[in-house]
Amino acid sequence: MRTRTKSGGGSPSPGAARTRKLQVSEGVAIGALVALVVAEIVAFGASDVAVAAVFGVLEALFLVVVLATCGWARRVPSILAAPWPSLMFLAVLIAAAWSLTPFGPGGAHPLWAYVGQGGGSITVDRSSLVLGLLRLLGLACVFQGAWVIGASETRRRALIWWMLLALSAYAALAIVDHVTLRGGRRLTATLLSPNSAATLMGVGVVFASAFLSQAIQRAGGKLRLERLGLDASLAFGAASVFAVALAMTASRAGVFSTVIALAVLLTWQVLSQGRKLSAVAILGGAAVLLVMVGVAMRSADLTAARLENLEGDIVARRTIFDAHWQAFLGSPWFGFGLGSFPLVNQLIMTSETLGVLFDVRATHNLYLQWLEEVGVIGAAFMAAWVLVALWRAVREGLKPGTGGALARATVAAAVLVLIHGLSDFAVQVPALQALFAVGLGAVTAVAPQRRAPPTTKRGGLVFASVVLVISFMVAAPLAASRFGGDMAWVPTASADVLAISVERDLARETKDPEVRKRMLDRASREVALRPASGGAWLRMAAVQFQRGDVAAANLALDHSLSVAPLQTSLFESRSRLAYEHWSALSPAVRQQVMSQARVEFGRGGGPRRLAALANSIRDPAGRIGLAFLIVAEQAKAAAR
């Protein structure tokens, strides 16, 4: 990327320090931040809770190292006491954490009293809420790290440029992998969702177009190849790669949002350059990029086919929205807690909505999910924080030069995210949240006074150190559980760690009283953290059956069926446990087990799946009971 100052539109923004060569420590800090975000994207978007927790530790560690070792970082004005971003972010944290308490308009969620857990809280999943709060703190560290780097316009341009090149290489590898190895219909890269990939690729198109536009401006506003440098060629290549990858995702909303964002960026670029270009010229720039989208292998046909299925997808989205809107109305002020969507989804599922809700990972509406998880109060504070950030970016975008162009691209990318978030699963991916935190932090940073001496930013260093310690205490048990270790004894072990530990002990089928006591203790801790989890209550039932406490096992199995009566992912394991102890079950629990079995019989491949399950049951009474149910359902189907 060019770093030498030129006159005219390519010069730095007024008031910025003269373009200079980066110090070694600056280059290392920029490279580390780029590597951290790209690694998070490559690691399947850090969608796994253990991976996200580990990256939270690395994000805090990055900020600690930068503030502790880099003199230029300590020249940047502190943001901890500023109304924005720090105090407003603190308000977001408090509003999100409030649901850990029972102090709300409706008090603690009724589920706590129903399952016999004293005290209770507004949230139904304390463990996921704590992990969500730590995720917000990790994002705050990423934001502050980008803020420190972005305080220098030279560092800001270098950060965004190298991030763009790294992501374009990632997009190119994703295209190759999709075409040669995966062979699926839609490109997902490593983000597990084509819609999430579409958001990333769309943002890449926007920033590559911004760099290309600035290069064309420096060349006199004409596409004269002899006057365009290497950075222009790289920007054009990156835009092409991102556009092809976007097309291969076949994301209708992703393509539409990208077109809108490009229109915003190109129009603003023209206006900022003071050129009297016609609307045809503005739209022509967008048309060139759309042509690149259209030539992306077989993706144009795929997108067209998906447009034909638009009506059916709208019906499915409407089912999701309606169900979760009603859930939001059940706890409108503080929500159900960050990360509570999976459990809430199981709580509200009915036989009518099962076909749509059984495998969704999000509401496919960013705003509805925020309302459901943090309520009106938390969503209002978050919206205020984002609006102030965008307003600061807009003010930066009014300035000339590359710095202003990057701010304009940031605003356009935010428009893309906000539009795409209306109907798709995108920004909920932790890695994309980190990417957006970097962008907002870099373009809204405040430059230090010239020749300001380095000072010790104790507040920032203390904040990052505290986040680092807390994040490590939570992440260590999660990471250990993924590699066969067991740190469930640690007080900071999350519900996921406890669940893995209990399942390992259950698989041993030991009669050791110490092991059984340990299983009961950890299963009780898991239930106390997330009483709305059907899986947690199922593990408790299995532990009680191994201990020989039939009454407690029946109660736990009843709770599992009550909080998640139609959870398809639990059907096989829950039914196997029930039918293996069929003679010990109470009549009420038997009826609940058979109700889910009847629903599963009516789903795709139901008779075959139930027959295979019946053949695997060892208990004669349970095997005969399930066989009778299958025969009865087959007779009903034949009669219909």
SEGUDREN-39880 format. One record per residue (C-alpha): residue in three letters; x, y negated, z. Coordinates in pm, whole numbers, padded with zeros to 5 digits, always signed. Example, Ala and Ser with C-alpha at 12.3 -4.5 7.8 and 13.67 -1.06 7.14 Angstrom:
BEGIN
ALA+01230+00450+00780;SER+01367+00106+00714;
This chain:
BEGIN
MET+00000+00000+00000;ARG+00121-00352-00075;THR+00221-00555+00225;ARG+00382-00858+00067;THR+00191-01180+00087;LYS+00050-01325-00233;SER-00132-01646-00292;GLY-00502-01652-00344;GLY-00748-01382-00251;GLY-00482-01126-00169;SER-00325-01325+00110;PRO-00377-01251+00475;SER-00665-01408+00658;PRO-00606-01757+00793;GLY-00449-01756+01133;ALA-00298-01411+01094;ALA+00071-01354+01137;ARG+00275-01340+00821;THR+00292-01004+00653;ARG+00596-00822+00784;LYS+00758-00484+00803;LEU+00612-00260+01068;GLN+00819-00163+01370;VAL+00894+00204+01416;SER+00668+00221+01723;GLU+00384+00058+01527;GLY+00417+00308+01245;VAL+00426+00598+01491;ALA+00115+00471+01671;ILE-00072+00430+01342;GLY+00034+00775+01223;ALA-00064+00934+01554;LEU-00412+00779+01546;VAL-00467+00882+01184;ALA-00346+01235+01259;LEU-00569+01257+01566;VAL-00887+01160+01381;VAL-00812+01375+01075;ALA-00729+01673+01298;GLU-01063+01625+01472;ILE-01238+01631+01134;VAL-01046+01939+01022;ALA-01132+02118+01349;PHE-01490+02157+01224;GLY-01574+01805+01328;ALA-01502+01894+01694;SER-01860+02024+01704;ASP-01769+02292+01958;VAL-01788+02158+02313;ALA-01447+02298+02406;VAL-01279+02145+02101;ALA-01449+01811+02164;ALA-01332+01817+02527;VAL-00972+01888+02424;PHE-00977+01601+02176;GLY-01118+01378+02449;VAL-00800+01451+02646;LEU-00583+01372+02343;GLU-00770+01045+02279;ALA-00709+00928+02635;LEU-00346+01044+02618;PHE-00295+00845+02298;LEU-00410+00524+02465;VAL-00199+00588+02775;VAL+00117+00637+02567;VAL+00055+00331+02348;LEU-00012+00099+02642;ALA+00276+00239+02848;THR+00547+00239+02580;CYS+00468-00030+02321;GLY+00544-00392+02404;TRP+00336-00518+02111;ALA+00035-00334+02255;ARG+00070-00520+02584;ARG+00055-00853+02400;VAL-00302-00786+02288;PRO-00564-00960+02505;SER-00731-00727+02754;ILE-01090-00632+02684;LEU-01179-00477+03019;ALA-01333-00792+03163;ALA-01483-00918+02839;PRO-01864-00919+02806;TRP-01816-00732+02481;PRO-01710-00462+02434;SER-01628-00353+02789;LEU-01910-00479+03010;MET-02175-00394+02752;PHE-02021-00049+02715;LEU-02034-00010+03093;ALA-02407-00084+03074;VAL-02443+00192+02812;LEU-02259+00437+03041;ILE-02472+00352+03342;ALA-02796+00381+03145;ALA-02689+00718+03001;ALA-02570+00848+03339;TRP-02882+00734+03520;SER-03072+01047+03419;LEU-02842+01244+03652;THR-03050+01090+03930;PRO-03419+01149+04008;PHE-03487+00775+04022;GLY-03710+00703+03726;PRO-04071+00611+03658;GLY-04171+00978+03658;GLY-03912+01099+03908;ALA-03716+01418+03850;HIS-03823+01639+03562;PRO-04097+01881+03678;LEU-03886+02174+03563;TRP-03657+02140+03864;ALA-03947+02197+04105;TYR-04089+02475+03889;VAL-03771+02680+03898;GLY-03707+02614+04265;GLN-03405+02385+04234;GLY-03411+02123+04506;GLY-03332+01758+04442;GLY-03353+01761+04068;SER-03284+01485+03819;ILE-03436+01319+03517;THR-03220+01523+03281;VAL-03276+01893+03220;ASP-02908+01962+03145;ARG-02658+01805+03380;SER-02363+01987+03225;SER-02419+01858+02871;LEU-02484+01509+03006;VAL-02149+01502+03187;LEU-01974+01626+02872;GLY-02156+01356+02673;LEU-02041+01086+02914;LEU-01683+01208+02883;ARG-01724+01198+02506;LEU-01827+00833+02530;LEU-01521+00759+02742;GLY-01301+00932+02484;LEU-01455+00717+02213;ALA-01385+00412+02428;CYS-01017+00512+02435;VAL-01016+00554+02055;PHE-01186+00217+02015;GLN-00936+00044+02243;GLY-00645+00212+02066;ALA-00773+00091+01730;TRP-00839-00252+01884;VAL-00476-00277+01997;ILE-00351-00170+01654;GLY-00595-00392+01467;ALA-00492-00704+01656;SER-00222-00743+01390;GLU-00354-00777+01036;THR-00052-00590+00903;ARG-00117-00299+01137;ARG-00490-00311+01061;ARG-00438-00283+00687;ALA-00183-00005+00731;LEU-00413+00189+00966;ILE-00713+00180+00733;TRP-00502+00242+00422;TRP-00329+00551+00561;MET-00656+00676+00706;LEU-00809+00641+00358;LEU-00525+00830+00191;ALA-00536+01108+00452;LEU-00911+01148+00413;SER-00887+01146+00033;ALA-00636+01433+00054;TYR-00880+01610+00287;ALA-01165+01551+00038;ALA-00954+01687-00251;LEU-00872+02003-00054;ALA-01241+02037+00038;ILE-01333+02028-00332;VAL-01074+02293-00419;ASP-01181+02511-00128;HIS-01547+02481-00221;VAL-01494+02566-00586;THR-01241+02847-00546;LEU-01319+03013-00213;ARG-01653+02927-00062;GLY-01864+02927-00376;GLY-02166+02798-00186;ARG-02431+02573-00326;ARG-02336+02260-00132;LEU-02003+02128-00013;THR-01969+02113+00364;ALA-01589+02083+00397;THR-01513+02157+00764;LEU-01805+01958+00902;LEU-02052+02252+00898;SER-02321+02038+00735;PRO-02338+01896+00381;ASN-02511+01587+00515;SER-02227+01517+00758;ALA-01978+01567+00475;ALA-02181+01327+00261;THR-02151+01056+00526;LEU-01773+01095+00537;MET-01738+01096+00159;GLY-01968+00797+00121;VAL-01764+00597+00370;GLY-01452+00693+00176;VAL-01606+00566-00148;VAL-01688+00233+00017;PHE-01339+00168+00157;ALA-01162+00287-00158;SER-01381+00050-00359;ALA-01286-00235-00127;PHE-00914-00176-00179;LEU-00966-00139-00555;SER-01166-00462-00567;GLN-00888-00650-00388;ALA-00630-00512-00630;ILE-00838-00625-00927;GLN-00874-00969-00771;ARG-00498-00999-00728;ALA-00465-00912-01098;GLY-00678-01211-01193;GLY-01014-01038-01186;LYS-00941-00822-01491;LEU-00861-00455-01527;ARG-00516-00511-01674;LEU-00317-00195-01614;GLU+00019-00368-01640;ARG-00074-00593-01347;LEU-00223-00325-01123;GLY+00017-00170-00876;LEU+00046+00176-00727;ASP-00201+00088-00452;ALA-00472+00016-00712;SER-00414+00351-00880;LEU-00428+00532-00548;ALA-00747+00348-00450;PHE-00910+00436-00782;GLY-00807+00799-00743;ALA-00937+00810-00386;ALA-01272+00659-00495;SER-01302+00922-00767;VAL-01224+01210-00530;PHE-01467+01087-00267;ALA-01740+01034-00529;VAL-01699+01387-00667;ALA-01705+01534-00316;LEU-02014+01328-00235;ALA-02191+01462-00540;MET-02100+01818-00449;THR-02272+01780-00113;ALA-02597+01727-00307;SER-02718+01510-00021;ARG-03002+01299-00153;ALA-03000+01057+00139;GLY-02619+01052+00136;VAL-02603+00946-00230;PHE-02882+00692-00182;SER-02714+00541+00127;THR-02381+00521-00052;VAL-02536+00337-00347;ILE-02695+00085-00109;ALA-02366+00038+00078;LEU-02178-00014-00250;ALA-02432-00272-00360;VAL-02381-00459-00031;LEU-02002-00441-00059;LEU-01972-00537-00427;THR-02220-00822-00399;TRP-02043-00959-00094;GLN-01705-00921-00261;VAL-01823-01123-00561;LEU-01968-01395-00341;SER-01656-01412-00126;GLN-01437-01459-00435;GLY-01644-01755-00544;ARG-01697-01615-00893;LYS-02019-01674-01086;LEU-02067-01320-01206;SER-02404-01204-01322;ALA-02605-00933-01152;VAL-02524-00709-01446;ALA-02156-00721-01360;ILE-02228-00645-00996;LEU-02444-00347-01078;GLY-02193-00240-01341;GLY-01935-00173-01072;ALA-02178+00051-00890;ALA-02271+00220-01217;VAL-01908+00317-01280;LEU-01895+00495-00947;LEU-02227+00664-01012;VAL-02092+00798-01341;MET-01811+00961-01147;VAL-02073+01113-00922;GLY-02267+01248-01218;VAL-01973+01432-01371;ALA-01901+01633-01059;MET-01916+01987-01199;ARG-02257+02143-01137;SER-02357+01911-00855;ALA-02577+01691-01072;ASP-02803+01985-01150;LEU-02799+02088-00787;THR-02900+01742-00671;ALA-03178+01736-00929;ALA-03303+02072-00805;ARG-03303+01947-00449;LEU-03499+01641-00554;GLU-03765+01876-00687;ASN-03788+02027-00338;LEU-03814+01685-00177;GLU-04179+01724-00082;GLY-04118+02045+00112;ASP-03821+01891+00294;ILE-04030+01588+00386;VAL-04288+01818+00546;ALA-04013+01993+00745;ARG-03863+01661+00857;ARG-04208+01540+00957;THR-04256+01849+01172;ILE-03925+01783+01348;PHE-04001+01414+01396;ASP-04352+01468+01529;ALA-04246+01738+01777;HIS-03955+01540+01915;TRP-04145+01213+01919;GLN-04393+01378+02153;ALA-04100+01505+02360;PHE-03962+01150+02381;LEU-04298+01023+02506;GLY-04267+01272+02792;SER-03961+01087+02929;PRO-03947+00754+02746;TRP-03736+00535+02973;PHE-03420+00738+03043;GLY-03468+01036+02812;PHE-03367+01394+02883;GLY-02993+01334+02897;LEU-02708+01319+02646;GLY-02662+01652+02469;SER-02998+01784+02584;PHE-03143+01823+02233;PRO-03096+02205+02207;LEU-03275+02271+02536;VAL-03552+02020+02467;ASN-03598+02176+02125;GLN-03657+02515+02287;LEU-03893+02368+02547;ILE-04124+02213+02288;MET-04119+02494+02031;THR-04453+02655+01948;SER-04553+02933+01713;GLU-04666+02665+01463;THR-04331+02481+01465;LEU-04105+02785+01507;GLY-04037+02817+01134;VAL-03883+02468+01127;LEU-03738+02415+01475;PHE-03573+02753+01535;ASP-03234+02660+01387;VAL-03208+02279+01383;ARG-02909+02115+01553;ALA-03048+01762+01565;THR-03364+01563+01505;HIS-03231+01451+01163;ASN-03304+01099+01282;LEU-03030+00919+01470;TYR-03265+00673+01636;LEU-03518+00930+01752;GLN-03242+01146+01897;TRP-03099+00855+02091;LEU-03443+00772+02224;GLU-03500+01132+02325;GLU-03163+01173+02494;VAL-03106+00834+02663;GLY-03451+00677+02650;VAL-03555+00325+02562;ILE-03317+00165+02812;GLY-03006+00351+02701;ALA-03092+00312+02331;ALA-03147-00061+02380;PHE-02805-00107+02539;MET-02640+00098+02265;ALA-02820-00096+01993;ALA-02709-00424+02150;TRP-02346-00304+02159;VAL-02353-00196+01794;LEU-02524-00516+01679;VAL-02262-00733+01851;ALA-01987-00521+01690;LEU-02143-00563+01346;TRP-02190-00935+01399;ARG-01820-00971+01480;ALA-01738-00766+01170;VAL-01965-00992+00962;ARG-01778-01299+01088;GLU-01447-01135+00995;GLY-01596-01054+00655;LEU-01650-01423+00584;LYS-01275-01474+00579;PRO-01073-01442+00256;GLY-00806-01184+00189;THR-00769-00815+00250;GLY-00860-00851+00616;GLY-01196-00995+00521;ALA-01247-00726+00256;LEU-01188-00453+00513;ALA-01442-00615+00745;ARG-01692-00628+00459;ALA-01627-00262+00386;THR-01684-00182+00753;VAL-02020-00356+00749;ALA-02117-00179+00426;ALA-02010+00156+00576;ALA-02222+00079+00883;VAL-02518+00014+00654;LEU-02454+00355+00496;VAL-02449+00527+00834;LEU-02756+00349+00965;ILE-02960+00430+00653;HIS-02840+00790+00630;GLY-02913+00836+00999;LEU-03284+00785+00931;SER-03328+01129+00780;ASP-03014+01340+00817;PHE-02770+01497+01062;ALA-02454+01290+01021;VAL-02311+01059+01284;GLN-02393+01309+01561;VAL-02069+01491+01470;PRO-01799+01396+01729;ALA-01526+01357+01465;LEU-01731+01106+01266;GLN-01804+00915+01585;ALA-01429+00888+01642;LEU-01377+00769+01285;PHE-01638+00496+01325;ALA-01492+00392+01661;VAL-01156+00344+01487;GLY-01314+00132+01215;LEU-01510-00092+01451;GLY-01217-00128+01690;ALA-00973-00223+01417;VAL-01181-00487+01241;THR-01317-00657+01553;ALA-00985-00690+01735;VAL-00862-01028+01853;ALA-00511-01130+01751;PRO-00278-01228+02037;GLN-00126-01573+02058;ARG+00195-01606+01864;ARG+00506-01523+02064;ALA+00294-01406+02355;PRO+00525-01217+02595;PRO+00449-00853+02670;THR+00257-00816+02995;THR+00159-00510+03193;LYS-00204-00431+03115;ARG-00269-00246+03439;GLY-00644-00239+03387;GLY-00629-00074+03048;LEU-00361+00170+03159;VAL-00552+00264+03474;PHE-00873+00313+03275;ALA-00702+00538+03019;SER-00523+00733+03295;VAL-00845+00796+03488;VAL-01022+00912+03171;LEU-00723+01135+03094;VAL-00729+01304+03435;ILE-01106+01357+03443;SER-01115+01479+03083;PHE-00833+01724+03151;MET-01010+01862+03459;VAL-01320+01936+03250;ALA-01142+02043+02931;ALA-00897+02287+03091;PRO-01163+02543+03198;LEU-01334+02513+02859;ALA-01011+02567+02669;ALA-00910+02858+02890;SER-01246+03031+02836;ARG-01196+03017+02459;PHE-00865+03204+02489;GLY-00981+03476+02724;GLY-00895+03296+03046;ASP-01128+03243+03339;MET-01126+02913+03527;ALA-01490+02928+03632;TRP-01373+02892+03993;VAL-01280+02530+03923;PRO-01548+02288+04056;THR-01537+02097+03726;ALA-01620+02408+03519;SER-01908+02333+03284;ALA-02214+02552+03234;ASP-02057+02695+02917;VAL-01754+02817+03116;LEU-01977+02975+03379;ALA-02186+03148+03110;ILE-01879+03303+02944;SER-01747+03423+03280;VAL-02080+03585+03376;GLU-02115+03758+03040;ARG-01765+03906+03066;ASP-01837+04044+03409;LEU-02173+04181+03295;ALA-02006+04365+03008;ARG-01790+04556+03258;GLU-02100+04700+03431;THR-01899+04723+03751;LYS-02035+04828+04090;ASP-01771+04632+04277;PRO-01961+04421+04535;GLU-01707+04137+04510;VAL-01752+04111+04134;ARG-02129+04122+04169;LYS-02118+03851+04432;ARG-01901+03640+04200;MET-02143+03691+03911;LEU-02438+03584+04124;ASP-02256+03275+04247;ARG-02159+03165+03896;ALA-02499+03245+03747;SER-02658+03036+04023;ARG-02422+02747+03948;GLU-02510+02764+03580;VAL-02884+02759+03651;ALA-02833+02464+03887;LEU-02664+02273+03605;ARG-02918+02346+03331;PRO-03244+02500+03454;ALA-03404+02444+03113;SER-03172+02702+02954;GLY-03338+03030+02867;GLY-02993+03185+02830;ALA-02890+03082+03183;TRP-03198+03245+03332;LEU-03146+03555+03117;ARG-02793+03596+03255;MET-02931+03553+03605;ALA-03187+03829+03535;ALA-02912+04061+03407;VAL-02702+03994+03717;GLN-02997+04067+03945;PHE-03075+04393+03763;GLN-02713+04504+03810;ARG-02739+04417+04180;GLY-03062+04616+04207;ASP-03279+04318+04311;VAL-03580+04390+04089;ALA-03798+04110+04231;ALA-03532+03844+04170;ALA-03463+03987+03823;ASN-03833+03965+03732;LEU-03848+03606+03852;ALA-03538+03506+03653;LEU-03665+03680+03338;ASP-04001+03509+03384;HIS-03825+03171+03401;SER-03622+03253+03089;LEU-03941+03328+02898;SER-04118+03022+03038;VAL-03854+02761+02947;ALA-03766+02914+02608;PRO-04053+03148+02511;LEU-03973+03158+02140;GLN-03594+03109+02131;THR-03495+03331+01838;SER-03127+03341+01931;LEU-03220+03505+02263;PHE-03479+03746+02124;GLU-03258+04051+02076;SER-03060+04025+02402;ARG-03364+03930+02608;SER-03583+04203+02460;ARG-03310+04463+02506;LEU-03272+04369+02873;ALA-03650+04379+02924;TYR-03712+04710+02747;GLU-03414+04876+02918;HIS-03589+04795+03250;TRP-03946+04827+03121;SER-04081+05028+03411;ALA-03942+04774+03660;LEU-04103+04469+03499;SER-04411+04299+03637;PRO-04724+04296+03414;ALA-04692+03919+03358;VAL-04332+03947+03236;ARG-04423+04238+03010;GLN-04693+04029+02846;GLN-04447+03745+02781;VAL-04190+03984+02633;MET-04451+04137+02404;SER-04576+03792+02298;GLN-04235+03695+02163;ALA-04196+04037+02000;ARG-04526+03985+01815;VAL-04410+03644+01693;GLU-04077+03788+01577;PHE-04261+04073+01401;GLY-04435+03816+01182;ARG-04111+03644+01079;GLY-03891+03743+00787;GLY-03762+04098+00825;GLY-03946+04132+01155;PRO-04055+04500+01125;ARG-03705+04609+01027;ARG-03539+04413+01308;LEU-03780+04540+01572;ALA-03743+04900+01453;ALA-03364+04875+01478;LEU-03399+04725+01826;ALA-03634+05005+01936;ASN-03390+05271+01815;SER-03113+05113+02023;ILE-03307+05115+02351;ARG-03180+05385+02589;ASP-03466+05377+02840;PRO-03743+05613+02717;ALA-04026+05402+02859;GLY-03895+05087+02692;ARG-03831+05259+02360;ILE-04185+05403+02354;GLY-04336+05070+02462;LEU-04166+04880+02180;ALA-04255+05152+01930;PHE-04623+05127+02027;LEU-04609+04748+01979;ILE-04458+04790+01631;VAL-04725+05042+01530;ALA-05003+04816+01661;GLU-04870+04514+01472;GLN-04835+04717+01153;ALA-05197+04829+01188;LYS-05310+04469+01233;ALA-05113+04363+00928;ALA-05268+04645+00722;ALA-05617+04548+00839;ARG-05559+04188+00733;
